Amino acid sequence: MKTLLIISISLFVWQGWPHLDAWLISQGNKAIHSQEKMATAQKRTVYRLDRQAWTAFPILPKQNVLRVLSNATIPHTHSLNSELEWQYVLHYQILDKTGQLLSEQTYHQRTKVTVYQDRHAENRVRAVFYIDPNQQPTDGRNMLINLSDTPNAALVRLRLQSADPDIIDVGIRVYWQQTWDEFKLDYLWLRLSDREKRDLTRGSLYEHDLLTQQEKRNLLRERWAVIGPLGVSGREYYPREIYIHKEMEGDIVRLPVESYGILVNGLHWVTVPLLEQGGQIHLHFSEALPLPGQPATQLPVKITVKWYGRQSKERSTHTFVWDGSENGFESEFAGGLLEISADQAVMMRVFLKKAEVQEITPPPVHLSTTLIQKNMPAEFKINHVQRQSIPVRINLRRLLERNALTEPSPCRVTYTLLNAKGGTQKTGTMPLTQARSFYDRSTKQWWEQFEVSDADSYYILIPPKSVTLRLTSPCMALVAVYNRPTGLLRTTRIPEDYYYTPDKSERLPAWFRLRPQNYAVLSEQNRTPLLRIQRRPPSDEADMEIMAGRYTWEDYRPEGQYRSRYLLTLRDSELPIRDQALGAFYQEMPKNSPLILQFVNTRRTIQPNLIYFRQTRKPVKIRILLDNRLHYEGYLTGYRGELKLPKFTATTHRLHLKVNGPGQFLINHAKPKEGQPIYIKRLAHRFDAKGLQFTYEKRSQDKELVSARVYLPKETQERLQVQVTLGAEAKIKATHNTGWTFPQRQYDLRAAAEGEIVVLNTRNEFVDVGQFFVIPLQDDLPAGEYQITLKPQKSLGAYLTLSKITAGLEEQRQFFSETQPYELLF
């Protein structure tokens, strides 16, 4: 027997010594000190829980409570950050002697690894450890099981229900409350070792040598005693040795507290919504803690600030070098959106400087998502109202490893529509096309490991027989699913909804979030991570063709009977002027002074118009000389009017307008002089309570935008609600698209209350500069003709224009004939 025992001990030492040596090396260079730490640690046995099989423990009679102490096991590399947390769920059952189930519960635990700075060495240590240097137990977590309601309890069994992906396993120890007879308490204290006495008095103000006799008896009266599992080791239970330092000679290592603000760097940009009225904005910067795997900030830091207004021409870029001082960046901005980026990590706070300085640092906005990956789908229940089809929006983001060395392989998310019996009715795939996001970011422990991509949005019109949406993916993806009641009116306030406002009470979201089925279970499995999201600046990529002058302008006229007037508006766009559109552009022509102009037309001859404004109705003679020869002679009558001049060659000419008295004169078809105001003559349609109907031809399956502008009479203060109805074709059900068209919209327009636009051919009618809004037709609508009806809630004497700008040049053919006039001789 002695020989067998010696052999067993020798085998144990021989097998365990390499692990012990590796652990000593991992604890630091001072081997002697590490051995002392090993000698002072207490060894305990824990029992690893299985996800399927139960580990059973007996319950002694007359027990009212059990204590379960658990430690999760994680890779040692994950234990360097004491702020990381992991979750796991324990499942336990209480049975009687016959095996009948008396009670069943689950218990959720959240744990971490507390790291200490050793006072005797430069390395960091943990209070608990294994011999295996590649694995680290987390801090112990207690669970109490109440047995007072189950007097016949004879057995408790436990298993691991779920755990975070980083958790390797979970080990437990079970204790019962041991009560000693009063006559044994006095001599039991004498049998305790000094270590046991120190353990009992850890919560006392005094050392164990200074305690009174009664205090010693109180400490011994009830003690937790360990209970061993039932069965055979290696078959019914799986033991493992864990080492515990009861007393740590060192301070807890805590991560430095980040200064208040929001993180900005080259990979994570910040957007700051501004109030419509804008103001003096001050950006204050401070140093930030480095991200995992990245170096600390090295001054100076180059910071870029971009401002985006509502219109595409409203853009500006500022660069600023921060040297670590208290001085930040300050500038005046109009309403819109700021985008801030930096070449190194900094913390930023934002202030609005008014009579009193107001901090407007954007608060974090979080979005709950659901993680799907291989063999881990997510299902969403679809509720249909009155058996109608319902639109669903699916936002997909790819989860990307932070420091990945290679580009991720292509990935597609599969959607499946199921009926009430679980049968498949429709399936399809949605590609993940977006790159890593500069605006969205993960949070908490996800922030340490993963980045996220921008969202791919897909829309499906789900038929009534489909009641479940299932999403699966071979790669890690985050999904957010939304729906929308079929008949809900989409309302947009113009211009308030284009700017930031602290009051969210009046804004109704376009789409409403859906929680996945079994949300509580998914949350326990750590599959519902939060993302920090923010507003995006407008994309100008689609405007590149337009800014280069390669675009087609289309103006639409209503169907049926309508009344129209020409408006003369001051052009405030920075788009290049195309030669084909010079007939609609007017520039000022001085009187009694010669002017050289270049006239352009697709034809060889032109017939320009002359618009005039005077302060008297008295007729006055006008003469126009073309290249020093009389070209037109006549009389001006009324305060304002328009003359059609005789035709002449489309080339460069010298014009001389001779007239007496004050007045303003505008001519078209000429290339504008640089820096000179340009006016546009536009046909606007009377917009009363009857409304207007337009026929619109959608030429492609892609998204198209129709622009509308409503002009209200000058000095009007009332708001005008405009309802837009789109006579759309029936959509293809259960087919995914990248956009969704709302068939009914309402635009709540605020009067512009600024500017003054002349209504031509009237005595003294003026309108404001108008409110602009866009009617989108998404790719869910096929090419074809659609009826767009716009109807105001009341008549205010408004005017409406409807137009469209298409990027790129289309083939255009014109057929015309003309005779050679006498002007070609000059």
C-alpha positions in Angstrom: 0.0 0.0 0.0 2.9 2.4 0.9 4.6 1.6 -2.4 1.4 2.4 -4.4 1.0 5.7 -2.5 4.6 6.7 -3.2 4.2 5.8 -6.9 1.0 7.9 -7.1 2.6 10.9 -5.5 5.6 10.6 -7.7 3.4 10.5 -10.9 1.4 13.5 -9.7 4.6 15.6 -9.1 6.1 14.4 -12.4 3.0 15.4 -14.4 2.3 18.6 -12.5 5.8 20.0 -12.3 6.0 21.5 -15.8 2.8 23.4 -15.2 4.0 24.5 -11.8 7.2 25.7 -13.3 5.4 27.6 -16.1 3.1 29.2 -13.5 6.2 30.4 -11.5 7.7 31.9 -14.6 4.4 33.7 -15.4 4.4 35.3 -12.0 7.6 37.1 -12.4 11.4 36.8 -12.4 11.8 36.3 -8.7 11.3 32.6 -8.4 11.9 32.5 -4.7 9.1 35.0 -4.1 6.8 33.1 -6.4 7.4 29.9 -4.5 6.5 31.7 -1.3 3.3 32.9 -2.9 2.6 29.4 -3.9 3.2 28.2 -0.4 0.9 30.7 1.2 -2.0 30.0 -1.2 -4.8 27.7 -0.1 -5.7 24.8 -2.4 -9.4 24.1 -2.9 -11.2 21.6 -5.2 -13.9 22.9 -7.5 -16.2 20.8 -9.7 -16.6 21.7 -13.4 -20.2 21.9 -14.6 -21.3 20.4 -17.8 -23.9 22.0 -20.1 -25.9 18.8 -20.5 -25.1 16.4 -17.6 -26.0 17.3 -14.0 -23.6 17.4 -11.1 -25.4 16.3 -7.9 -24.8 17.1 -4.2 -26.6 15.6 -1.2 -28.6 17.8 1.1 -28.3 17.0 4.8 -31.4 17.0 7.0 -32.7 20.2 8.6 -30.9 22.5 6.2 -32.4 25.8 5.4 -29.9 27.2 3.0 -27.0 26.1 0.7 -24.2 28.3 -0.5 -22.8 27.8 -4.1 -19.5 29.5 -4.8 -18.6 29.5 -8.5 -15.6 30.6 -10.6 -15.6 30.9 -14.4 -12.5 30.0 -16.4 -11.2 32.3 -19.1 -8.0 32.5 -21.2 -5.2 34.1 -19.3 -4.7 36.7 -21.9 -8.2 38.1 -21.2 -7.4 38.7 -17.5 -5.1 41.7 -18.0 -8.0 44.2 -18.0 -9.8 44.2 -14.6 -12.7 46.2 -16.2 -13.8 43.4 -18.5 -16.9 41.4 -17.4 -18.3 38.1 -18.3 -21.7 36.5 -17.7 -22.9 33.0 -17.2 -26.1 31.3 -16.0 -26.3 28.4 -13.5 -29.3 26.0 -13.7 -30.2 24.1 -10.5 -32.9 21.7 -9.5 -34.0 20.5 -6.0 -35.2 16.8 -5.7 -36.6 14.7 -3.0 -35.5 11.1 -2.1 -37.6 9.6 -4.9 -36.2 11.9 -7.5 -39.3 14.1 -7.8 -38.6 17.7 -8.8 -39.4 20.1 -6.0 -38.0 23.4 -7.3 -36.1 24.6 -10.4 -34.4 28.0 -10.9 -31.7 29.7 -13.0 -29.2 32.1 -11.5 -27.3 34.8 -13.5 -23.8 35.7 -12.5 -21.6 38.6 -13.7 -17.9 38.2 -12.9 -14.5 39.7 -13.6 -10.8 39.2 -12.7 -9.4 41.5 -10.0 -5.8 42.2 -10.6 -3.4 43.3 -7.8 0.0 45.1 -8.0 2.4 43.0 -5.9 4.2 45.2 -3.4 7.3 42.9 -3.4 7.7 42.6 -7.2 6.9 44.6 -10.3 4.5 42.1 -11.7 0.7 41.8 -11.3 -1.0 38.9 -9.6 -4.5 37.6 -9.1 -6.1 36.4 -5.9 -7.1 33.0 -7.6 -5.2 31.0 -10.1 -4.7 27.6 -11.6 -1.5 25.6 -12.1 -2.1 25.9 -15.9 -0.6 29.2 -16.9 -2.9 29.5 -20.0 -6.1 29.6 -18.0 -7.3 32.0 -15.3 -10.3 31.7 -12.9 -12.4 34.7 -12.4 -13.4 36.1 -9.1 -15.7 33.9 -7.0 -19.4 34.6 -7.1 -21.9 33.4 -4.4 -25.3 32.0 -4.8 -27.6 31.1 -1.9 -30.3 28.4 -2.4 -33.2 28.8 0.0 -34.5 25.3 1.3 -37.1 26.6 3.7 -39.9 26.0 1.2 -38.7 22.5 0.4 -38.5 20.5 3.7 -38.2 17.2 1.9 -35.2 18.2 -0.2 -32.6 15.5 -0.4 -30.6 16.4 -3.5 -29.5 19.5 -5.4 -28.0 19.2 -8.9 -26.5 21.9 -11.1 -25.3 22.5 -14.6 -24.1 25.4 -16.8 -27.0 26.7 -18.9 -25.2 29.4 -20.9 -22.0 31.5 -20.8 -20.2 34.2 -22.7 -18.1 32.9 -25.6 -14.8 33.6 -23.8 -15.7 31.4 -20.8 -14.0 28.0 -21.1 -15.9 26.4 -18.2 -17.3 27.1 -14.7 -16.3 25.4 -11.5 -18.4 25.3 -8.2 -18.1 24.5 -4.6 -21.2 23.8 -2.5 -21.4 24.5 1.3 -23.9 23.7 4.0 -24.4 25.7 7.2 -22.8 23.7 10.0 -24.1 24.5 13.5 -22.0 23.4 16.6 -23.3 22.5 20.0 -22.7 25.1 22.7 -20.5 22.9 24.8 -18.1 22.3 21.9 -17.5 26.0 21.1 -14.9 26.6 23.8 -12.4 23.9 22.8 -13.0 24.2 19.1 -11.4 27.6 19.1 -8.2 26.1 20.5 -8.1 23.5 17.7 -8.0 26.2 15.0 -4.8 27.1 13.3 -3.7 30.7 13.2 -4.7 30.9 9.5 -8.2 29.6 10.3 -8.5 32.1 13.1 -7.5 35.0 10.8 -10.0 33.9 8.2 -12.8 33.9 10.7 -11.9 37.4 12.0 -11.4 39.1 8.7 -14.6 41.0 9.2 -13.7 42.0 12.8 -12.1 45.3 13.9 -9.7 43.4 16.2 -7.1 40.7 15.7 -8.2 37.2 16.8 -6.0 37.4 19.9 -8.0 40.4 21.2 -11.4 38.9 20.9 -13.5 38.1 23.9 -14.7 34.6 24.7 -18.3 35.4 23.6 -17.1 36.9 20.3 -15.1 33.7 19.7 -18.2 31.6 20.4 -20.3 33.7 18.1 -17.8 33.2 15.2 -17.8 29.4 15.7 -21.5 28.9 16.2 -22.3 28.7 12.5 -19.7 27.8 9.8 -19.9 27.0 6.2 -18.7 23.4 5.5 -18.0 22.0 2.1 -20.2 19.3 0.5 -18.7 16.8 -1.9 -20.6 15.7 -5.1 -22.2 12.3 -5.6 -20.9 9.7 -8.0 -17.6 8.7 -9.4 -14.9 11.2 -10.3 -14.4 11.6 -14.0 -17.9 10.2 -14.8 -20.5 12.0 -12.6 -18.3 14.9 -11.6 -15.0 16.5 -12.7 -12.8 17.9 -10.0 -10.1 20.6 -10.5 -7.6 22.2 -8.1 -7.8 26.0 -7.6 -5.4 28.1 -5.6 -6.6 31.1 -3.5 -4.7 33.9 -1.8 -6.8 34.9 1.2 -4.7 38.0 1.8 -3.2 39.9 -1.0 -0.2 42.2 -0.3 -0.9 44.8 -2.9 -3.3 47.3 -4.3 -6.1 46.6 -6.8 -5.0 47.7 -10.3 -7.8 49.9 -11.7 -7.9 51.3 -15.2 -7.3 55.1 -15.4 -10.6 57.0 -15.5 -11.1 58.6 -18.8 -11.7 62.3 -18.7 -15.2 63.5 -19.5 -16.1 63.9 -23.1 -16.3 61.9 -26.2 -13.4 60.0 -27.9 -12.2 61.3 -31.3 -9.5 59.8 -33.4 -8.7 58.9 -37.0 -10.9 55.9 -37.0 -13.8 57.1 -34.8 -15.3 60.4 -35.9 -17.8 62.5 -33.9 -20.8 64.4 -35.3 -22.3 67.3 -33.4 -25.8 68.4 -34.4 -26.3 72.2 -34.3 -29.4 74.2 -33.6 -31.0 75.8 -36.6 -29.8 79.3 -35.6 -26.3 78.0 -35.1 -23.9 80.1 -32.9 -20.4 80.4 -31.6 -19.0 76.9 -31.1 -16.0 76.1 -28.9 -14.3 72.7 -28.9 -12.3 71.7 -25.9 -9.8 68.9 -26.1 -7.9 66.8 -23.6 -5.6 63.7 -23.8 -7.3 60.3 -24.2 -6.3 56.9 -22.9 -4.9 54.8 -25.8 -7.1 52.1 -27.3 -6.1 48.5 -27.0 -3.0 47.8 -29.1 -2.5 51.5 -30.0 0.2 53.9 -28.8 -0.5 56.8 -26.4 -1.2 60.3 -27.8 1.9 62.2 -28.9 1.4 66.0 -29.1 0.7 67.9 -31.3 -2.6 66.5 -32.7 -4.0 67.5 -36.0 -7.8 68.0 -35.8 -10.2 68.4 -38.8 -13.6 70.1 -38.4 -16.1 69.9 -41.2 -19.4 71.8 -41.3 -22.4 70.6 -43.3 -25.4 72.8 -43.9 -28.8 71.7 -45.2 -27.9 72.5 -48.9 -25.1 70.9 -50.8 -23.4 74.3 -51.3 -23.2 74.8 -47.5 -19.9 73.2 -46.7 -16.7 74.3 -45.0 -13.5 72.6 -43.7 -11.2 73.8 -40.9 -8.0 72.3 -39.7 -6.6 72.9 -36.2 -3.4 71.8 -34.4 -3.8 71.1 -30.7 -0.7 71.4 -28.6 -2.2 70.2 -25.3 -3.1 73.6 -24.0 -6.5 74.7 -22.7 -7.1 76.6 -25.9 -9.3 74.7 -28.2 -11.0 75.5 -31.5 -13.7 78.2 -31.8 -15.7 79.4 -34.7 -19.1 80.7 -35.8 -21.3 78.1 -37.5 -24.8 78.2 -38.9 -27.3 75.4 -38.2 -26.4 72.0 -39.5 -23.9 69.3 -38.5 -20.2 69.3 -37.4 -17.9 66.4 -38.1 -14.7 66.2 -36.1 -11.8 63.8 -36.7 -8.2 63.7 -35.3 -5.1 61.9 -36.3 -4.6 60.7 -32.7 -6.9 59.9 -29.8 -8.3 62.9 -27.9 -11.3 63.6 -25.7 -13.6 66.4 -26.8 -16.2 68.5 -25.2 -18.5 71.0 -27.1 -19.7 74.3 -25.9 -22.2 76.9 -27.3 -21.1 80.4 -26.3 -24.1 82.7 -25.8 -24.8 85.1 -23.0 -24.1 82.0 -20.8 -21.8 79.2 -22.0 -23.9 76.0 -22.6 -22.3 72.6 -23.0 -23.7 70.7 -26.0 -21.4 67.6 -26.0 -23.6 65.0 -27.7 -24.9 62.4 -25.2 -24.4 58.8 -26.1 -27.2 57.3 -28.2 -27.3 53.5 -28.0 -28.9 50.9 -30.3 -29.7 47.4 -29.1 -28.8 44.8 -31.7 -28.9 41.0 -32.0 -25.8 38.9 -32.8 -26.2 36.2 -35.4 -23.5 33.9 -36.7 -23.1 30.2 -37.8 -25.6 28.0 -36.0 -26.9 31.0 -34.0 -30.0 32.5 -35.9 -32.4 35.0 -34.6 -36.2 35.0 -35.2 -38.6 37.9 -35.1 -42.4 37.7 -34.8 -44.4 39.6 -37.4 -47.9 40.8 -36.4 -50.3 41.6 -39.2 -53.2 44.1 -38.7 -56.4 43.0 -40.5 -54.4 40.4 -42.5 -52.5 43.2 -44.4 -49.0 43.0 -45.7 -46.5 44.8 -43.5 -43.2 46.4 -44.4 -40.1 45.4 -42.4 -36.8 47.2 -42.4 -33.6 45.1 -41.6 -30.4 46.9 -40.7 -27.3 44.7 -40.9 -23.8 45.5 -39.6 -20.8 43.3 -39.8 -18.8 42.6 -36.6 -15.1 43.0 -37.5 -12.1 42.1 -35.4 -10.3 45.2 -34.3 -6.7 44.4 -35.4 -7.4 41.9 -38.2 -4.5 41.6 -40.6 -6.7 40.5 -43.6 -9.9 41.8 -45.2 -13.0 39.8 -44.2 -14.3 37.4 -46.8 -17.6 38.3 -48.5 -20.7 37.4 -46.4 -24.4 37.3 -47.1 -27.2 37.1 -44.5 -30.1 34.8 -45.3 -33.7 35.7 -44.5 -36.5 33.1 -44.3 -40.2 33.8 -44.0 -42.1 31.2 -42.0 -45.8 30.5 -41.8 -47.7 29.7 -38.5 -46.7 26.0 -38.8 -43.0 26.7 -39.3 -43.0 26.0 -43.0 -40.8 28.1 -45.3 -42.6 30.5 -47.6 -39.8 32.6 -49.0 -36.0 32.8 -48.6 -33.4 35.2 -49.9 -29.9 36.6 -49.2 -28.8 40.1 -48.4 -25.1 41.0 -49.0 -23.0 42.8 -46.4 -21.4 45.5 -48.5 -20.4 48.3 -46.0 -16.9 48.9 -44.8 -15.8 49.7 -41.2 -17.8 52.6 -39.8 -16.2 55.9 -38.8 -19.4 56.8 -36.8 -20.8 53.7 -35.1 -18.8 51.9 -32.5 -19.2 48.9 -30.1 -19.4 49.3 -26.3 -18.2 47.7 -23.1 -16.2 44.5 -23.6 -17.1 44.4 -27.3 -15.2 47.7 -27.7 -12.0 45.9 -26.7 -12.2 43.4 -29.5 -14.5 44.4 -32.3 -15.3 47.2 -34.7 -18.6 47.5 -36.6 -19.4 48.3 -40.2 -21.8 50.8 -41.5 -25.4 49.5 -41.8 -26.8 47.9 -44.9 -30.5 48.6 -44.9 -33.0 46.2 -46.6 -36.8 46.4 -46.8 -39.3 43.5 -47.3 -43.0 43.7 -47.7 -44.1 40.6 -45.7 -47.4 39.0 -46.8 -50.1 38.0 -44.2 -49.3 34.3 -44.2 -45.7 34.9 -43.1 -45.6 35.3 -39.3 -41.9 34.8 -38.5 -38.8 36.3 -39.9 -35.6 34.2 -39.4 -32.1 35.6 -40.0 -29.0 33.5 -40.3 -25.4 34.3 -41.2 -22.1 32.4 -41.7 -20.2 35.4 -40.3 -20.7 37.5 -37.2 -23.4 40.1 -37.9 -25.4 42.5 -35.8 -29.1 42.9 -36.9 -31.8 45.4 -36.0 -35.3 44.8 -37.3 -38.1 47.4 -37.6 -41.6 47.5 -38.8 -44.2 50.1 -39.6 -48.0 50.2 -39.5 -49.3 50.1 -43.1 -51.6 53.1 -43.0 -49.4 55.4 -40.8 -48.7 58.8 -42.3 -45.1 59.9 -42.6 -44.8 63.4 -41.3 -41.8 65.7 -41.8 -41.5 69.2 -40.4 -39.7 71.6 -42.7 -37.1 72.9 -41.9 -37.1 71.8 -38.2 -36.4 68.1 -38.8 -33.3 68.9 -40.8 -31.7 70.4 -37.7 -31.1 69.4 -34.1 -33.7 70.2 -31.5 -33.7 69.3 -27.8 -37.5 68.7 -27.9 -38.2 65.2 -29.3 -41.9 65.2 -28.2 -43.3 66.2 -31.6 -41.1 64.0 -33.8 -42.6 60.6 -34.6 -40.1 57.9 -35.8 -40.5 56.5 -39.3 -39.8 52.9 -38.1 -40.4 51.0 -34.9 -38.0 48.5 -33.3 -38.8 44.8 -33.0 -37.3 42.6 -30.3 -36.3 39.1 -31.3 -38.1 36.1 -29.9 -36.5 34.7 -26.7 -34.9 38.1 -26.0 -34.2 37.2 -22.4 -32.3 34.1 -23.4 -30.4 36.0 -26.1 -29.5 38.6 -23.5 -28.2 35.9 -21.1 -26.1 34.5 -23.9 -24.6 38.0 -24.5 -26.1 38.2 -27.9 -27.7 41.6 -27.5 -24.8 44.1 -27.7 -25.3 47.8 -27.6 -23.9 50.0 -30.3 -23.2 53.7 -29.9 -24.6 55.5 -33.0 -24.8 59.1 -34.2 -26.1 61.2 -37.0 -24.4 61.1 -40.3 -23.4 64.0 -42.5 -25.0 64.1 -46.0 -23.2 62.2 -48.7 -22.0 64.3 -51.6 -20.8 61.5 -53.8 -24.0 61.6 -55.8 -23.5 65.3 -56.5 -20.1 64.9 -58.2 -21.6 64.7 -61.7 -23.9 67.6 -60.9 -21.1 69.8 -59.5 -19.2 69.1 -62.7 -22.1 70.4 -64.8 -23.1 67.0 -66.1 -26.7 66.9 -65.2 -30.2 67.2 -66.7 -32.8 69.6 -65.3 -36.5 68.8 -65.7 -39.4 71.0 -64.7 -42.9 69.4 -64.3 -46.2 70.9 -65.1 -49.5 69.9 -63.6 -52.2 67.8 -65.2 -55.5 69.3 -66.1 -56.4 73.0 -65.5 -54.0 75.1 -63.5 -52.9 78.7 -63.1 -49.3 79.7 -63.3 -47.0 82.8 -62.9 -43.4 83.4 -63.6 -41.2 84.1 -60.6 -37.8 85.9 -60.8 -35.6 84.4 -58.1 -32.1 85.3 -57.2 -29.8 82.3 -57.9 -27.9 81.1 -54.8 -26.6 77.8 -56.1 -23.0 77.0 -56.8 -23.8 74.5 -59.5 -22.2 75.3 -62.9 -24.5 76.9 -65.4 -25.0 74.8 -68.5 -25.3 76.5 -71.9 -28.6 74.8 -72.5 -30.1 76.6 -69.5 -29.0 80.2 -70.3 -32.5 81.0 -71.6 -33.7 80.8 -68.0 -30.9 82.9 -66.5 -31.0 86.7 -66.4 -28.3 89.2 -65.6 -28.4 92.9 -65.1 -27.9 95.1 -68.1 -26.7 98.7 -67.4 -28.5 101.6 -69.1 -26.8 104.2 -71.1 -23.6 102.3 -71.1 -22.2 99.8 -73.6 -21.7 96.2 -72.6 -20.1 93.2 -74.3 -21.9 89.9 -73.8 -21.4 86.4 -75.2 -24.7 84.9 -76.2 -25.0 81.1 -76.4 -27.7 78.9 -77.9 -27.9 75.4 -79.4 -29.4 77.1 -82.4 -27.5 79.6 -84.5 -29.8 82.5 -83.6 -31.4 83.6 -80.4 -34.2 85.9 -79.4 -33.5 87.2 -75.8 -36.0 88.7 -73.4 -35.6 92.0 -71.6 -37.3 92.3 -68.2 -37.6 95.7 -66.7 -38.6 97.2 -63.3 -39.5 101.0 -63.0 -40.8 103.3 -60.3 -43.3 105.1 -62.6 -46.0 104.0 -65.0 -45.3 106.9 -67.4 -44.3 105.6 -70.9 -40.7 106.1 -71.8 -38.8 105.5 -75.1 -36.1 102.8 -75.2 -33.4 102.1 -77.9 -31.1 99.2 -78.1 -27.9 99.2 -80.2 -26.4 96.0 -81.4 -22.8 96.4 -82.4 -23.3 100.1 -82.8 -26.4 99.6 -85.1 -30.0 100.2 -84.0 -31.6 96.8 -83.2 -34.7 97.7 -81.3 -36.8 100.8 -80.6 -40.0 101.1 -78.6 -41.7 102.3 -75.4 -41.8 101.0 -71.9 -45.2 101.1 -70.0 -46.1 100.1 -66.5 -44.0 99.4 -63.4 -42.7 96.1 -64.6 -42.8 94.1 -67.8 -41.0 92.0 -70.4 -40.0 92.7 -74.0 -39.1 90.0 -76.6 -36.2 91.5 -78.6 -35.6 90.7 -82.3 -33.5 87.7 -83.2 -29.7 88.0 -83.7 -26.7 85.6 -84.1 -25.7 83.6 -81.0 -22.2 85.0 -80.6 -20.4 87.9 -78.8 -22.0 91.3 -79.2 -21.7 94.8 -78.0 -25.1 96.0 -76.6 -26.0 99.5 -75.7 -29.3 100.2 -73.9 -30.5 103.9 -74.1 -33.4 104.9 -71.9 -34.3 107.9 -69.7 -35.3 107.7 -66.0 -34.5 105.2 -63.2 -35.0 101.4 -63.7 -33.6 97.9 -63.6 -33.1 95.9 -66.8 -32.3 92.1 -67.1 -31.4 90.1 -70.2 -31.1 86.3 -70.8 -29.2 84.0 -73.1 -25.9 85.6 -72.2 -23.0 84.0 -70.3 -22.9 85.6 -66.9 -20.1 87.9 -65.8 -18.1 86.5 -62.8 -19.4 87.8 -59.5 -22.5 89.3 -61.0 -25.9 88.4 -59.5 -27.9 85.9 -61.6 -31.7 85.7 -61.7 -33.8 82.7 -62.7 -37.1 82.9 -64.4 -39.2 80.0 -63.2 -42.8 79.0 -63.9 -44.6 78.5 -60.6 -48.1 77.1 -60.2 -50.9 78.4 -58.1 -51.2 76.1 -55.1 -54.7 76.3 -53.5 -56.8 73.9 -51.5 -57.7 71.9 -54.7 -54.1 70.7 -55.0 -52.1 69.8 -58.0 -51.5 66.5 -59.8 -48.3 65.7 -61.8 -47.4 62.7 -64.0 -43.9 61.6 -63.2 -41.9 59.0 -65.2 -39.5 56.9 -63.2 -36.9 55.9 -65.7 -35.0 53.2 -63.7 -35.3 50.8 -60.8 -32.9 53.0 -58.8 -33.7 55.7 -56.3 -34.9 59.0 -57.7 -35.6 62.3 -56.0 -38.2 64.8 -56.9 -37.8 68.3 -55.6 -40.6 70.6 -54.6 -40.6 74.2 -53.4 -43.6 76.1 -51.9 -43.6 79.9 -52.0 -45.9 81.6 -49.6 -47.0 85.3 -49.9 -44.6 87.8 -48.4 -44.9 88.4 -44.7 -47.1 85.2 -44.2 -46.5 83.7 -40.7 -48.9 80.7 -40.9 -47.6 77.1 -41.3 -48.9 75.1 -44.3 -49.4 71.3 -44.2 -49.0 69.7 -47.6 -50.1 66.1 -48.1 -48.3 64.2 -50.9 -49.9 61.0 -52.3 -48.0 58.8 -54.7 -50.1 56.7 -57.0 -47.7 53.7 -56.8 -47.9 50.4 -58.6 -48.4 47.3 -56.5 -45.1 46.4 -54.8 -43.6 42.9 -55.3 -44.2 41.2 -52.0 -41.5 39.3 -50.0 -38.7 40.7 -52.2 -36.0 42.7 -50.5 -34.9 46.2 -51.6 -32.5 48.8 -50.4 -35.1 51.5 -50.1 -38.8 52.0 -49.1 -41.2 54.5 -50.6 -43.9 55.9 -48.4 -47.0 56.2 -50.5 -48.4 59.0 -48.3 -46.4 61.8 -46.8 -47.2 65.0 -45.0 -44.8 68.0 -45.0 -45.5 70.6 -42.3 -44.0 73.8 -43.8 -42.9 76.8 -41.8 -43.2 80.1 -43.7 -39.7 81.2 -44.8 -40.5 84.8 -43.7 -37.5 86.1 -45.4 -36.5 87.4 -48.9 -38.6 88.9 -51.6 -39.3 87.3 -54.9 -41.1 89.2 -57.7 -44.2 87.6 -59.3 -43.9 88.7 -62.9 -46.8 90.1 -64.8 -48.5 91.3 -61.6 -48.7 94.8 -60.2 -47.2 94.3 -56.8 -47.3 90.6 -55.8 -44.3 89.2 -53.9 -43.6 85.8 -52.3 -40.9 84.6 -49.9 -37.9 82.5 -50.9 -39.9 79.3 -50.4 -39.4 76.1 -48.4 -37.7 73.2 -50.2 -38.5 69.5 -49.6 -37.7 66.2 -51.4 -40.1 63.4 -52.5 -38.0 60.2 -52.7 -39.0 57.3 -55.0 -36.9 54.3 -53.8 -35.8 51.2 -55.6 -38.9 49.3 -54.4 -40.8 51.0 -57.2 -40.3 49.7 -60.7 -39.7 52.0 -63.7 -43.0 53.5 -65.0 -45.4 56.4 -64.7 -46.7 57.6 -61.3 -49.2 60.2 -60.3 -47.9 62.6 -57.6 -50.6 64.6 -56.0 -49.8 67.5 -53.7 -52.6 69.1 -51.7 -52.4 71.9 -49.1 -54.8 71.9 -46.1 -55.8 75.5 -46.8 -55.4 78.2 -49.4 -52.9 80.9 -48.6 -52.1 82.2 -52.0 -49.0 79.9 -52.4 -47.1 78.9 -55.5 -45.5 75.5 -56.2 -42.7 74.2 -58.4 -41.8 70.5 -59.0 -38.5 69.6 -60.6 -35.8 67.0 -60.8 -32.0 67.0 -61.3 -30.5 63.9 -62.8 -26.8 63.4 -62.6 -25.0 62.6 -65.8 -25.9 63.6 -69.4 -28.6 61.9 -71.4 -28.7 61.7 -75.2 -30.9 64.6 -76.4 -32.1 65.2 -79.9 -33.7 68.3 -81.3 -35.1 68.8 -84.8 -35.7 72.4 -86.0 -35.5 74.5 -89.1 -34.6 78.2 -89.4 -34.0 80.8 -92.1 -31.0 82.9 -92.3 -31.9 86.3 -90.9 -30.2 89.5 -91.7 -28.3 89.5 -88.4 -26.0 86.8 -89.8 -24.5 89.5 -91.9 -22.9 91.2 -88.9 
